[in-house]
Amino acid sequence: MSKHIALISTQTTIVLKTLGNLIKAARIERHFSQVDLGERVGVSRYTISTLEKGDPSVAIGTVFEAAIVVGIPLMGNDPRQITHLSQAIANLVQILPSKGVSKKVELDDNF
């Protein structure tokens, strides 16, 4: 069985490492060990270590939960604002075409 390895852009790599370092700094400021944060997030110390290094294999939900636990705001701090944003985006998605790729239209330029 072969593993599919996704290609990660340089920009994504930088963002992941930056977010990992932000989580690490906030964890240390709160006097949490990696084990403490792992227990709060529901993952192992190894996963927290991997997350803090910016490894793209860590699930996005785990990264976001770790950020929230250490106090890093994602899309704001106010749950009401986040809910409002979520609803606004859901409404936008409903009015967009169901597929992101439009059909190629043949132009009749035979005048």
C-alpha positions as CSV (number, residue, x, y, z in Angstrom):
1,M,0.0,0.0,0.0
2,S,1.5,3.3,-1.1
3,K,1.0,6.6,0.7
4,H,-0.2,9.6,-1.2
5,I,2.0,12.5,-0.2
6,A,0.5,16.0,-0.8
7,L,2.7,18.7,-2.1
8,I,2.8,21.6,0.3
9,S,3.7,25.1,-1.0
10,T,6.4,27.1,0.6
11,Q,3.8,29.6,1.9
12,T,1.8,26.9,3.5
13,T,4.9,25.5,5.2
14,I,5.8,28.9,6.6
15,V,2.2,29.4,7.9
16,L,2.2,26.0,9.5
17,K,5.6,26.6,11.2
18,T,4.5,30.1,12.3
19,L,1.2,28.8,13.8
20,G,3.1,25.9,15.5
21,N,5.5,28.4,17.1
22,L,2.6,30.6,18.2
23,I,1.0,27.6,19.9
24,K,4.3,26.7,21.5
25,A,4.9,30.2,22.8
26,A,1.4,30.5,24.2
27,R,1.7,27.0,25.8
28,I,4.9,28.0,27.5
29,E,3.4,31.3,28.7
30,R,0.6,29.4,30.3
31,H,3.1,27.0,32.0
32,F,1.6,24.0,30.1
33,S,3.9,21.1,29.3
34,Q,3.3,19.3,26.0
35,V,1.7,16.5,28.0
36,D,-0.7,19.1,29.7
37,L,-1.7,20.6,26.3
38,G,-2.1,17.1,24.8
39,E,-4.4,16.1,27.6
40,R,-6.5,19.2,27.1
41,V,-6.7,18.7,23.4
42,G,-7.1,14.9,23.6
43,V,-3.9,13.9,21.8
44,S,-0.4,12.6,22.7
45,R,2.6,14.7,23.7
46,Y,4.1,13.5,20.4
47,T,1.3,15.0,18.4
48,I,1.7,18.3,20.2
49,S,5.5,18.2,19.5
50,T,4.7,17.5,15.8
51,L,2.1,20.2,15.7
52,E,4.6,22.8,17.2
53,K,7.1,21.9,14.5
54,G,4.5,22.8,11.8
55,D,4.1,19.3,10.5
56,P,1.3,19.3,7.9
57,S,0.3,15.7,8.9
58,V,-1.4,16.9,12.1
59,A,-5.2,17.2,11.6
60,I,-6.4,20.7,11.2
61,G,-9.0,20.2,13.9
62,T,-6.2,19.3,16.3
63,V,-4.2,22.4,15.4
64,F,-7.3,24.6,15.8
65,E,-8.2,23.0,19.2
66,A,-4.7,23.5,20.5
67,A,-4.7,27.1,19.4
68,I,-8.1,27.7,21.2
69,V,-6.9,26.0,24.4
70,V,-3.8,28.2,24.6
71,G,-5.8,31.3,23.8
72,I,-4.9,32.1,20.2
73,P,-8.0,33.6,18.6
74,L,-9.0,32.0,15.3
75,M,-11.4,34.3,13.4
76,G,-12.0,36.2,16.6
77,N,-12.6,35.6,20.3
78,D,-16.4,36.2,20.5
79,P,-18.4,33.0,19.8
80,R,-21.3,35.2,18.6
81,Q,-19.2,36.8,16.0
82,I,-17.8,33.5,14.8
83,T,-21.3,32.1,14.6
84,H,-22.5,35.1,12.7
85,L,-19.5,34.8,10.3
86,S,-20.3,31.0,9.9
87,Q,-23.9,31.7,9.0
88,A,-23.0,34.5,6.6
89,I,-20.6,32.2,4.8
90,A,-23.1,29.3,4.8
91,N,-25.6,31.7,3.1
92,L,-23.1,32.7,0.5
93,V,-22.2,29.0,-0.3
94,Q,-25.9,28.3,-0.8
95,I,-26.2,30.9,-3.6
96,L,-23.0,29.9,-5.4
97,P,-23.0,27.3,-8.1
98,S,-22.8,23.8,-6.8
99,K,-19.6,23.1,-8.9
100,G,-16.6,25.4,-8.9
101,V,-15.8,24.7,-12.6
102,S,-17.9,26.4,-15.2
103,K,-18.7,24.8,-18.5
104,K,-16.8,26.0,-21.5
105,V,-19.1,28.1,-23.7
106,E,-18.6,28.0,-27.4
107,L,-19.0,31.5,-28.9
108,D,-20.7,31.9,-32.2
109,D,-18.6,34.5,-33.9
110,N,-19.7,33.7,-37.4
111,F,-21.4,36.9,-38.4
